[in-house]
Amino acid sequence: MFRKVRKIKNEITTEEAKELLRNNKRAAFSVNGDNGYPYAIPINFYYDEEENKIYFHSAKKGHKIDSIKNNGKVCLTTWNDGYVDDGDWAYHVSSCVIFGKARLIDDVRITEEKVRKFALKYYPSAEEVEEEIKMGIKGVQLVEIEIEHISGKKVHER
């Protein structure tokens, strides 16, 4: 159902791909948008490895939310900063691509729990997380992506 990485020598292990999900803070999130056009936007995300799901938050309305309601099939891509070998100019970059089904979470308890875990990845302190939740949780739409396929690769960009 899902394609394999074309150049097998560039493929990274599933564990290496999950490591990118655990450590990276940003990704490109893609949906099937208006009039059949793809719509991709940068997001911050939280990877719950035990559940095999990605979580992120959004406003309750907009292009992204409408697209998820119309078609929950999505793609998320994240990549690292890479590194350069001594004497070289081109980066070695690893990326992870997931395909899955997105759904909007309406349960306030789950939303608060996941937003708290999500925010602890980004905010400098738990106190700031709690303050932010207290001020804005009512306006948050939690999005859950159930991962159906994960792959990754490492390329030398030249």
Secondary structure in CASP SS format (residue, H / E / C, confidence):
PFRMAT SS
TARGET T0000
AUTHOR 0000-0000-0000
METHOD secondary structure of the structure
MODEL  1
M C 1.00
F C 1.00
R C 1.00
K C 1.00
V C 1.00
R C 1.00
K C 1.00
I H 1.00
K H 1.00
N H 1.00
E E 1.00
I C 1.00
T C 1.00
T H 1.00
E H 1.00
E H 1.00
A H 1.00
K H 1.00
E H 1.00
L H 1.00
L H 1.00
R H 1.00
N H 1.00
N C 1.00
K C 1.00
R E 1.00
A E 1.00
A E 1.00
F E 1.00
S E 1.00
V E 1.00
N E 1.00
G C 1.00
D H 1.00
N H 1.00
G H 1.00
Y C 1.00
P E 1.00
Y E 1.00
A E 1.00
I E 1.00
P E 1.00
I E 1.00
N E 1.00
F C 1.00
Y E 1.00
Y E 1.00
D E 1.00
E C 1.00
E C 1.00
E C 1.00
N C 1.00
K E 1.00
I E 1.00
Y E 1.00
F E 1.00
H E 1.00
S E 1.00
A C 1.00
K C 1.00
K C 1.00
G C 1.00
H H 1.00
K H 1.00
I H 1.00
D H 1.00
S H 1.00
I H 1.00
K H 1.00
N H 1.00
N C 1.00
G C 1.00
K E 1.00
V E 1.00
C E 1.00
L E 1.00
T E 1.00
T E 1.00
W E 1.00
N C 1.00
D C 1.00
G C 1.00
Y E 1.00
V E 1.00
D C 1.00
D C 1.00
G C 1.00
D C 1.00
W C 1.00
A C 1.00
Y E 1.00
H E 1.00
V E 1.00
S E 1.00
S E 1.00
C E 1.00
V E 1.00
I E 1.00
F E 1.00
G E 1.00
K E 1.00
A E 1.00
R E 1.00
L E 1.00
I E 1.00
D C 1.00
D C 1.00
V H 1.00
R H 1.00
I H 1.00
T H 1.00
E H 1.00
E H 1.00
K H 1.00
V H 1.00
R H 1.00
K H 1.00
F H 1.00
A H 1.00
L H 1.00
K C 1.00
Y C 1.00
Y C 1.00
P C 1.00
S C 1.00
A H 1.00
E H 1.00
E H 1.00
V H 1.00
E H 1.00
E H 1.00
E H 1.00
I H 1.00
K H 1.00
M H 1.00
G H 1.00
I H 1.00
K H 1.00
G H 1.00
V C 1.00
Q E 1.00
L E 1.00
V E 1.00
E E 1.00
I E 1.00
E E 1.00
I E 1.00
E E 1.00
H E 1.00
I E 1.00
S E 1.00
G E 1.00
K E 1.00
K E 1.00
V E 1.00
H E 1.00
E C 1.00
R C 1.00
END
